[in-house]
């Protein structure tokens, strides 16, 4: 059992390790923080768990009622807590370190106009955009008043809101700030299909109806080839209905994202995907399939004849006035940006993609993506099995009822609570980042809770 003397909050920090290749550089901008929370429960038993705002590594360690004894210097060493299994040496947390444990130092929220960062955003107030502060104040207060967290407490890192083209809310928690890049996971899938639309306009070489194996002829011959695979189109990839044996929700699926990424060194992930067996006619049944979206990167790179990193930088990052960002590169031989969830970006930069949808593909007078492609992207096309949402070209489509009114909502979503949310009826875009990685039962509630507060704020 854990001695009562250990009750309290212990702290440790470790520099993030990013052994993979990145463009333009590794997204390391600060160490990761770990807090060992030791409490005595109502049953008299002392238990411990770990809070880690950046990556939620403590969720994989779980709750324990035994701990090693402190060393002579007072430190407490715990093995295999971080994602890479390194040991952590804990000490009693200082007040300065607790800024990474509590959402904010203060427990009371007050509204502040977003900072002007010369990143293209016009800044305004809630009132100037016709928004009432009260519903959002209740939401923000619930976030920063968290002072007694559990293993499954929310880790909301930021919330940004734009209405009528102006950034009117930009809030950060757990030590994050406007310049911090964030691991956006699968929210990046929606950016991939925007790149497809831009590549179609730039090259006039393919369309959603183009057959994938015609575009990627350099990968022929492929394994498990049959007539169904020959009929597979770019649109089938964008709607997660390629017909492959690919289901990220099934650990036994050969196309599962973790299975693909755990292949031996030297495996070309594009070829691995194209070699998957077929189990359905293309376009017939959709499963959540990261490999399908990632393969779109091969289509874009082939037709534009440019590395994906360069193409994204030229066609999106530069005209959209991005600050610091990073893209994860697949291992050789592909060595291209992983397009199913390898982006680290500032939240207020990623929010700009929501504004693109609201403004017909335009950012500050520059046509980044064709307006017709924006319209086509958010047409419901499939309903991936066990996902609950309809799906367009890389965008989740749902309906949310608030105050007796139904609103169509377009969103990009990623593990942990990375959410770009667009409510066209209200000319409203919301960006949420969070750290509840691996805790879908926690972060699945973020979209309705935060979106409802923003909608109510619009009156």
C-alpha positions as CSV (number, residue, x, y, z in Angstrom):
1,X,0.0,0.0,0.0
2,X,1.1,3.6,-0.5
3,X,2.2,5.3,2.7
4,X,0.0,8.3,3.7
5,X,3.2,10.4,3.9
6,X,3.3,10.4,0.1
7,X,-0.1,12.1,-0.2
8,X,0.2,15.2,-2.3
9,X,1.3,16.3,-5.8
10,X,4.7,15.2,-7.2
11,X,6.3,16.6,-10.3
12,X,8.7,15.5,-13.1
13,X,9.6,16.8,-16.5
14,X,11.2,15.3,-19.6
15,X,12.2,16.7,-22.9
16,X,10.0,15.3,-25.7
17,X,11.7,12.8,-28.0
18,X,10.8,13.0,-31.7
19,X,13.0,10.4,-33.4
20,X,11.1,10.6,-36.7
21,X,11.7,13.1,-39.5
22,X,9.8,16.3,-39.6
23,X,9.3,19.3,-41.9
24,X,10.4,22.0,-41.6
25,X,11.7,21.0,-38.1
26,X,10.9,19.0,-35.0
27,X,7.9,20.3,-33.1
28,X,9.7,20.3,-29.8
29,X,8.9,23.6,-28.1
30,X,8.9,22.7,-24.4
31,X,9.4,19.7,-22.1
32,X,6.5,17.4,-21.2
33,X,5.2,17.7,-17.6
34,X,4.2,14.8,-15.4
35,X,2.3,15.0,-12.0
36,X,2.0,12.1,-9.7
37,X,-1.2,12.7,-7.8
38,X,-1.3,10.7,-4.5
39,X,-4.6,10.8,-2.6
40,X,-6.3,9.2,0.4
41,X,-9.8,8.1,-0.6
42,X,-13.0,7.9,1.5
43,X,-12.2,4.2,2.0
44,X,-8.9,5.1,3.7
45,X,-6.8,3.7,0.8
46,X,-4.1,5.9,-0.6
47,X,-4.0,5.6,-4.4
48,X,-1.9,7.4,-7.1
49,X,-2.3,8.3,-10.8
50,X,-0.4,10.5,-13.2
51,X,-1.5,13.6,-15.0
52,X,0.4,14.6,-18.2
53,X,-1.3,17.5,-20.0
54,X,0.7,17.2,-23.2
55,X,0.2,13.6,-24.2
56,X,-1.9,12.0,-21.4
57,X,0.7,9.3,-20.8
58,X,-0.7,8.7,-17.3
59,X,-3.8,7.2,-18.8
60,X,-1.7,4.2,-19.9
61,X,-0.3,3.8,-16.5
62,X,-3.7,3.7,-14.7
63,X,-4.5,4.1,-11.0
64,X,-2.2,2.3,-8.5
65,X,-2.3,1.6,-4.8
66,X,1.4,0.7,-4.6
67,X,4.5,2.8,-5.3
68,X,8.2,2.3,-4.9
69,X,9.8,3.9,-1.8
70,X,11.4,7.3,-2.1
71,X,15.2,7.3,-2.6
72,X,17.5,8.9,0.0
73,X,17.4,12.2,-1.8
74,X,13.6,12.3,-1.5
75,X,12.9,11.5,-5.2
76,X,10.4,8.9,-6.3
77,X,11.4,7.0,-9.4
78,X,8.7,5.3,-11.6
79,X,9.5,3.2,-14.6
80,X,7.6,3.0,-17.9
81,X,5.3,6.0,-17.5
82,X,6.2,7.9,-20.6
83,X,5.3,6.8,-24.1
84,X,8.9,5.6,-24.8
85,X,9.1,3.8,-21.4
86,X,11.8,6.0,-19.8
87,X,11.8,6.3,-16.0
88,X,10.6,9.5,-14.3
89,X,12.1,10.9,-11.1
90,X,9.4,12.8,-9.1
91,X,9.8,15.4,-6.5
92,X,7.3,17.5,-4.5
93,X,5.7,19.9,-6.9
94,X,6.6,23.6,-6.6
95,X,4.1,26.4,-7.0
96,X,5.8,27.3,-10.3
97,X,5.5,23.8,-11.6
98,X,1.8,23.7,-10.8
99,X,1.0,26.0,-13.6
100,X,1.2,22.9,-15.8
101,X,-1.1,21.0,-13.4
102,X,-3.9,23.5,-13.1
103,X,-5.7,24.9,-16.1
104,X,-4.8,28.4,-15.0
105,X,-3.3,30.0,-11.9
106,X,-6.4,31.9,-11.2
107,X,-9.8,30.2,-10.7
108,X,-11.8,33.0,-12.1
109,X,-12.2,33.6,-15.9
110,X,-12.5,37.1,-17.4
111,X,-12.9,37.8,-21.1
112,X,-9.9,39.2,-23.0
113,X,-9.8,40.3,-26.6
114,X,-7.6,38.0,-28.7
115,X,-4.0,39.2,-29.2
116,X,-3.2,40.7,-32.6
117,X,-0.3,38.5,-33.9
118,X,-0.1,39.8,-37.5
119,X,-1.1,36.3,-38.8
120,X,-3.9,37.5,-41.0
121,X,-6.7,37.3,-38.4
122,X,-8.8,40.4,-38.0
123,X,-9.5,40.6,-34.2
124,X,-12.8,41.6,-32.7
125,X,-14.8,41.3,-29.5
126,X,-17.6,39.0,-28.8
127,X,-20.0,41.9,-28.6
128,X,-18.9,43.3,-32.0
129,X,-19.7,39.9,-33.6
130,X,-23.1,39.7,-32.0
131,X,-22.1,37.2,-29.3
132,X,-23.3,37.1,-25.7
133,X,-20.5,36.5,-23.2
134,X,-22.5,34.6,-20.6
135,X,-22.8,31.1,-22.2
136,X,-19.1,31.1,-23.0
137,X,-18.2,32.4,-19.5
138,X,-19.9,29.4,-18.0
139,X,-17.9,27.1,-20.2
140,X,-14.6,28.8,-19.5
141,X,-15.3,28.9,-15.8
142,X,-16.0,25.2,-15.8
143,X,-12.6,24.6,-17.4
144,X,-10.4,26.7,-15.2
145,X,-12.1,25.9,-11.9
146,X,-10.9,22.3,-12.1
147,X,-8.7,21.9,-9.0
148,X,-9.3,18.3,-8.0
149,X,-8.8,16.3,-11.2
150,X,-9.2,12.5,-11.7
151,X,-7.5,10.3,-14.2
152,X,-10.3,10.9,-16.7
153,X,-10.7,14.7,-16.2
154,X,-10.7,16.8,-19.3
155,X,-7.5,18.4,-20.6
156,X,-8.8,21.2,-22.8
157,X,-5.7,23.1,-24.0
158,X,-7.3,25.8,-26.1
159,X,-10.5,27.2,-27.5
160,X,-10.6,29.7,-30.3
161,X,-13.7,31.2,-32.0
162,X,-14.2,33.2,-35.1
163,X,-17.4,34.8,-36.2
164,X,-18.2,36.9,-39.3
165,X,-14.5,36.5,-40.2
166,X,-13.1,37.9,-36.9
167,X,-11.2,36.1,-34.2
168,X,-13.2,36.9,-31.1
169,X,-12.0,34.3,-28.6
170,X,-8.5,32.8,-28.1
171,X,-8.0,31.0,-24.8
172,X,-5.2,28.7,-23.6
173,X,-4.8,26.4,-20.6
174,X,-2.1,24.1,-19.0
175,X,0.7,26.4,-20.0
176,X,-0.1,26.5,-23.7
177,X,-0.1,29.8,-25.5
178,X,-0.9,31.3,-28.9
179,X,2.6,30.3,-30.3
180,X,2.4,26.6,-29.1
181,X,2.1,24.1,-31.9
182,X,-0.3,21.2,-31.2
183,X,-0.5,17.6,-32.1
184,X,-3.7,17.6,-34.2
185,X,-3.9,13.9,-35.0
186,X,-6.7,13.0,-37.5
187,X,-8.1,16.5,-37.8
188,X,-5.4,16.8,-40.4
189,X,-7.3,14.4,-42.7
190,X,-9.6,17.2,-43.6
191,X,-6.7,19.3,-44.8
192,X,-5.6,16.4,-47.0
193,X,-8.8,16.5,-49.0
194,X,-8.4,20.3,-49.4
195,X,-5.0,19.6,-50.9
196,X,-6.6,17.2,-53.3
197,X,-9.0,19.9,-54.4
198,X,-6.3,22.4,-55.0
199,X,-4.2,19.8,-56.9
200,X,-7.1,19.1,-59.2
201,X,-7.4,22.8,-60.0
202,X,-3.6,23.2,-60.4
203,X,-3.0,20.2,-62.6
204,X,-6.3,19.4,-64.4
205,X,-4.8,16.0,-64.5
206,X,-7.3,14.1,-62.4
207,X,-10.7,14.3,-60.7
208,X,-12.6,12.5,-57.9
209,X,-13.7,10.0,-60.5
210,X,-10.1,9.1,-61.5
211,X,-9.2,5.5,-60.8
212,X,-6.5,5.3,-58.2
213,X,-4.4,2.7,-60.0
214,X,-4.4,4.7,-63.2
215,X,-3.0,7.7,-61.3
216,X,-0.5,5.6,-59.3
217,X,0.5,3.3,-62.1
218,X,4.1,3.4,-60.9
219,X,3.0,1.1,-58.1
220,X,1.8,-1.7,-60.4
221,X,1.7,-4.6,-60.1
222,X,-0.1,-4.7,-56.8
223,X,-1.0,-7.7,-54.7
224,X,-4.5,-8.9,-54.2
225,X,-5.5,-7.2,-57.4
226,X,-9.0,-7.8,-58.8
227,X,-11.6,-5.9,-60.7
228,X,-12.8,-4.1,-57.6
229,X,-9.4,-2.7,-56.9
230,X,-9.2,-1.5,-60.5
231,X,-12.5,0.4,-60.1
232,X,-11.4,2.2,-56.9
233,X,-11.5,6.0,-57.4
234,X,-10.0,9.1,-55.7
235,X,-13.5,9.8,-54.3
236,X,-13.6,6.4,-52.7
237,X,-10.4,7.2,-50.8
238,X,-11.7,10.6,-49.7
239,X,-14.9,9.0,-48.3
240,X,-13.1,6.1,-46.6
241,X,-14.9,3.6,-48.8
242,X,-12.1,2.2,-50.9
243,X,-13.1,-1.4,-50.4
244,X,-9.8,-2.3,-48.7
245,X,-9.6,-4.6,-45.6
246,X,-8.9,-1.4,-43.6
247,X,-10.6,-0.5,-40.3
248,X,-8.8,1.5,-37.6
249,X,-11.5,0.3,-35.1
250,X,-10.5,-3.4,-35.7
251,X,-7.1,-4.4,-34.3
252,X,-7.2,-7.5,-36.6
253,X,-7.7,-5.5,-39.8
254,X,-4.6,-5.7,-42.0
255,X,-5.2,-2.0,-43.0
256,X,-5.4,-0.8,-39.3
257,X,-3.3,2.3,-38.9
258,X,-1.2,0.8,-36.1
259,X,-0.6,-2.3,-38.1
260,X,0.6,-0.3,-41.1
261,X,2.8,1.8,-39.0
262,X,4.4,-1.2,-37.2
263,X,5.6,-2.8,-40.4
264,X,9.4,-3.5,-40.7
265,X,11.8,-0.7,-41.7
266,X,11.9,-0.2,-45.4
267,X,8.1,-0.8,-45.9
268,X,6.5,1.7,-48.3
269,X,3.3,2.6,-46.6
270,X,1.7,3.6,-50.0
271,X,2.5,0.2,-51.5
272,X,1.4,-1.5,-48.3
273,X,-2.0,0.1,-48.6
274,X,-2.4,-0.6,-52.3
275,X,-1.5,-4.3,-51.6
276,X,-4.3,-4.7,-49.1
277,X,-7.0,-7.3,-49.9
278,X,-10.4,-6.1,-51.0
279,X,-13.5,-7.0,-49.0
280,X,-16.1,-4.7,-50.5
281,X,-16.9,-2.9,-53.8
282,X,-15.4,0.6,-53.7
283,X,-17.9,3.2,-52.6
284,X,-20.2,0.5,-51.0
285,X,-19.2,0.4,-47.4
286,X,-17.1,2.9,-45.4
287,X,-14.9,2.1,-42.4
288,X,-12.7,4.6,-40.5
289,X,-9.5,4.0,-42.5
290,X,-6.5,6.3,-42.1
291,X,-4.5,4.5,-44.8
292,X,-7.2,5.5,-47.3
293,X,-6.7,9.2,-46.6
294,X,-2.9,8.9,-46.4
295,X,-2.9,7.3,-49.9
296,X,-4.3,10.6,-51.2
297,X,-0.9,12.0,-50.5
298,X,0.6,9.8,-53.2
299,X,-2.1,11.0,-55.6
300,X,-1.3,14.7,-54.9
301,X,2.5,14.2,-55.0
302,X,2.3,12.2,-58.2
303,X,0.1,14.7,-60.1
304,X,1.7,17.9,-58.8
305,X,5.2,16.4,-59.1
306,X,6.1,18.1,-55.8
307,X,6.9,16.8,-52.3
308,X,3.8,17.2,-50.2
309,X,5.6,19.4,-47.7
310,X,6.5,21.9,-50.4
311,X,3.1,21.8,-52.0
312,X,1.4,22.4,-48.6
313,X,3.8,25.2,-47.8
314,X,3.3,27.0,-51.2
315,X,-0.4,26.5,-51.6
316,X,-1.6,26.7,-48.0
317,X,0.8,27.7,-45.3
318,X,2.2,30.8,-47.1
319,X,-1.0,32.3,-48.5
320,X,-2.8,31.5,-45.2
321,X,-0.1,33.3,-43.2
322,X,0.8,30.4,-41.0
323,X,3.3,30.7,-38.1
324,X,5.3,27.8,-36.9
325,X,4.2,24.4,-37.9
326,X,5.5,20.9,-38.5
327,X,4.6,17.9,-40.6
328,X,5.6,14.3,-39.7
329,X,7.3,12.4,-42.5
330,X,6.8,8.7,-43.2
331,X,9.9,6.6,-43.0
332,X,11.8,5.7,-46.2
333,X,11.2,4.9,-48.9
334,X,8.0,7.0,-49.0
335,X,9.6,9.9,-47.0
336,X,6.5,12.0,-47.7
337,X,4.3,13.9,-45.2
338,X,1.9,11.5,-43.4
339,X,-1.5,12.9,-44.5
340,X,-3.7,11.0,-42.1
341,X,-2.7,12.8,-39.0
342,X,0.9,14.1,-38.8
343,X,0.4,17.8,-38.3
344,X,1.6,20.1,-35.5
345,X,0.1,23.5,-35.9
346,X,-1.0,26.5,-33.9
347,X,-4.7,26.4,-33.1
348,X,-5.4,29.8,-34.5
349,X,-3.7,28.7,-37.8
350,X,-5.8,25.5,-38.0
351,X,-8.9,27.6,-37.3
352,X,-8.2,29.3,-40.7
353,X,-9.4,26.1,-42.5
354,X,-12.8,26.6,-40.8
355,X,-12.8,30.1,-42.2
356,X,-12.0,28.8,-45.6
357,X,-15.2,26.7,-45.5
358,X,-17.2,29.7,-44.5
359,X,-15.7,32.0,-47.1
360,X,-15.8,29.7,-50.1
361,X,-12.2,28.7,-50.0
362,X,-10.9,32.3,-49.6
363,X,-8.5,33.6,-47.0
364,X,-8.1,37.4,-46.8
365,X,-8.8,37.9,-50.5
366,X,-6.7,35.0,-51.7
367,X,-8.5,32.0,-53.3
368,X,-6.8,29.1,-51.6
369,X,-9.2,26.4,-52.7
370,X,-11.9,26.6,-55.4
371,X,-15.3,27.5,-54.0
372,X,-16.9,24.6,-55.9
373,X,-14.6,22.2,-54.1
374,X,-15.6,23.5,-50.8
375,X,-19.3,22.9,-51.6
376,X,-18.5,19.4,-52.9
377,X,-16.4,18.5,-49.8
378,X,-19.3,18.9,-47.4
379,X,-21.9,17.0,-49.3
380,X,-22.8,13.8,-47.2
381,X,-21.5,10.8,-49.1
382,X,-20.9,7.9,-46.7
383,X,-21.5,6.9,-43.1
384,X,-18.4,5.0,-41.8
385,X,-19.4,2.0,-39.7
386,X,-19.6,2.6,-35.9
387,X,-18.6,6.3,-36.3
388,X,-22.0,7.9,-35.9
389,X,-21.4,10.7,-38.4
390,X,-22.0,11.2,-42.1
391,X,-18.8,11.8,-44.1
392,X,-18.1,14.0,-47.0
393,X,-14.7,14.4,-48.7
394,X,-12.7,14.1,-45.5
395,X,-15.1,16.1,-43.3
396,X,-17.5,14.8,-40.6
397,X,-21.0,16.0,-41.0
398,X,-23.6,16.0,-38.3
399,X,-26.7,17.8,-37.0
400,X,-26.7,19.4,-33.5
401,X,-29.9,20.5,-31.8
402,X,-29.5,23.5,-29.5
403,X,-32.4,25.4,-27.8
404,X,-34.9,23.6,-30.0
405,X,-33.1,24.5,-33.3
406,X,-31.2,22.1,-35.5
407,X,-27.8,23.2,-36.9
408,X,-25.8,21.5,-39.6
409,X,-22.2,21.1,-38.3
410,X,-19.1,20.4,-40.3
411,X,-16.1,19.2,-38.3
412,X,-12.6,17.8,-38.5
413,X,-11.7,15.6,-35.5
414,X,-8.7,14.0,-34.0
415,X,-7.8,11.7,-31.1
416,X,-7.6,13.5,-27.8
417,X,-10.1,16.2,-28.6
418,X,-8.7,18.1,-31.6
419,X,-11.8,19.6,-33.1
420,X,-12.4,22.1,-35.9
421,X,-16.1,22.9,-35.9
422,X,-18.0,25.0,-38.4
423,X,-21.6,26.1,-38.1
424,X,-22.4,27.7,-41.5
425,X,-25.8,28.9,-40.4
426,X,-24.2,31.2,-37.8
427,X,-21.0,32.1,-39.8
428,X,-19.2,30.5,-36.9
429,X,-15.9,28.5,-36.6
430,X,-14.5,27.0,-33.5
431,X,-11.1,25.3,-32.8
432,X,-10.5,23.1,-29.8
433,X,-7.3,21.4,-28.8
434,X,-7.0,19.0,-25.9
435,X,-4.8,16.3,-24.4
436,X,-7.2,13.4,-23.7
437,X,-5.4,11.1,-26.1
438,X,-6.7,7.5,-25.9
439,X,-9.8,8.6,-23.9
440,X,-12.6,8.8,-26.4
441,X,-15.3,8.5,-23.7
442,X,-13.9,11.8,-22.3
443,X,-13.3,13.9,-25.5
444,X,-16.4,12.8,-27.4
445,X,-18.4,15.2,-25.3
446,X,-16.3,18.2,-26.2
447,X,-18.0,19.0,-29.5
448,X,-21.6,19.1,-28.3
449,X,-20.6,20.9,-25.0
450,X,-18.4,23.6,-26.6
451,X,-20.4,24.0,-29.8
452,X,-23.7,24.4,-27.8
453,X,-22.2,27.1,-25.7
454,X,-20.9,29.0,-28.7
455,X,-24.3,28.7,-30.5
456,X,-26.1,29.9,-27.4
457,X,-23.7,32.8,-27.3
458,X,-24.8,33.8,-30.8
459,X,-28.4,34.1,-29.5
